[in-house]
Amino acid sequence: MSGGPERPRLRYYTVAEVAETMRLSKMTVYRLVHSGELPAVRVGRSYRVPEDALEAYLAASSVEGDRLSS
């Protein structure tokens, strides 16, 4: 069959799934994608956001409790 090592299967989210997960409008997700803040892959006329890109965006955007109190 395949001679190389098996790559882990990557999950892709639709814009609607990302919007639901982040509790944002789809338009806001489209803005994040078009601005380059949220990496996405274009498939035909739609976009798919890789799971690792969404996790990285959320990790980079998270606010620590310490910063809230200052």
Secondary structure, 3 states (H helix, E strand, C coil): CCCCCCCCCCCEEEHHHHHHHHCCCHHHHHHHHHHCCCCCEEECCEEEEEHHHHHHHHHHHCCCHHHHHC
